[in-house]
């Protein structure tokens, strides 16, 4: 599923905290009349933040999770539709899915391409229309 506009843009908690600290120290230096205040911003955002980002990504430190338990990096880089279809094909080939389950999951994957599609599907499942639709498809 693609990330919504409200999702973070790949930043993790540690990077956010370091950025806030840089702004706080830089503003404190500015307001107290220190001549080196600009160095805090320049070195902080040009050197420190990228280093923290690289290190935290490498060691999975400071990466938050969303309500589904997925890490922020997983939200930003979802599997492509092709990867998901390949996974379903593999599960079907190994016998983990019946033909009906496989077809239902492929259909669900293809019909929930956008967030609006997914919401409509949840609404259909909630009011029972999905069951009726599945029954009609099986009859054909």
N, C-alpha and C positions, 0 to 999 in steps of 0.2 A: 504494500500500500504506500502510495506517495505521501510525503510529509505535508501536513497542512501548513498554511501561512503562519499559524500561531506557534508552530513548533520552533525550537531553537535551531539556529543555522549551524549545527555541528560543534558548537562551543560546549566545553564541559565545565563542570562546577569549579575546578581548580583554576582554569583560565579566567573565568569570570571573577573569582576572588582576587587573583593577581591584578587584573585590570582595575578593579575597584581600589585596591591598595595603591596602585600607581597614580590614579587620579587623586586620591586623598593626600598622598605625600606631596605630589606636585602642587596641588592647590594650597596646602599648608605652607610649603616653601614660598610660593608666590605671595600669599597674604602676609607672611612674616618678613617680606623684603629680601629674601635670599636671591642672589644673582644666578645661582645654579638651578633654579626651578625648571627651566626649559630642558635641562639635561635629564631630569627625572622622566619627563614625557618622551623625549627622544630615545633614550636608552631603554626605558621601560617597555614602550610599545614596539620599538624596532628590534630589540634584542631579547629582553626578558620574556615577553609574551610568546614569541615564536618558540623559544627554548622550552618553556613550560608546556606548550601545546605538543611539541614533538615528544618530550619525555613522557607526558601523561598518556598520549596515544600509544606509545611504545609499550608502556607497562600497565595500561588500562587503569590508571590512577585518576581519580577525580571525575570519572565518567558517570553521569547520573543515569537514572532509569525513569521511564515514564510509567503510566498506570498499568500498562500491559506487561511490565517487567522487562521490556526491551531496552537496551542501552541507547543513548542518544545517537551513537554512530550507526546503530542498526536502523534507527528511524530515518536517518539521512540517506543511507545506501540500501534501500530495499532490493530484494532479488527482482530480477526482471521477470516478465511474464513467461518468457521462454524457459528460464531456469525453473520456475514453478511448474510449468507443464512437463518438463523433463523429470522433475521429482515425482510428479503424479504417475508418469509413464513407468518409471522405475518401480514404484510401489505396486503398481498394477502387475507388472511383469514378475515381481517376486511373489505375487499372490496375497499381498497385504490388503488389497482392495478388490471387491467384487466388481463386475462390469458395471452394475448399476451405480455403485459408489463412485467409481472412476468417472463415469459420465456426468453424474451430479456435481462432482467437485470441479471438473473441467468447465461445465456450464456455469457454475457459480463464479469461478475465476474469470471467465470471459465476460460475464454480465456485470461484474463489479469493478469496472476499469476506473471509474471516477468515484470520488467521495459521495456525490449525489446518488450514483448507482448503488453504492453500498448501503446508504441510508434507506433508499427505496426497498431494497431487498430485506433489510431488517424489519421495515414496516410490514412487508408482505408476510414474512415469517411470523411476526407477532400477531397478525389478525387471521392467520390460517390460509391465506390465499396461496402461499407457496406449496402447501400440501395438495390443494386442489389442482394447481398448475402441474405439479409433478405427476399426479394421477392421470391427468389428461395426456401428458406426454407419453406415459407408459402405454396408454391405450392405443396410440397411433402406431 
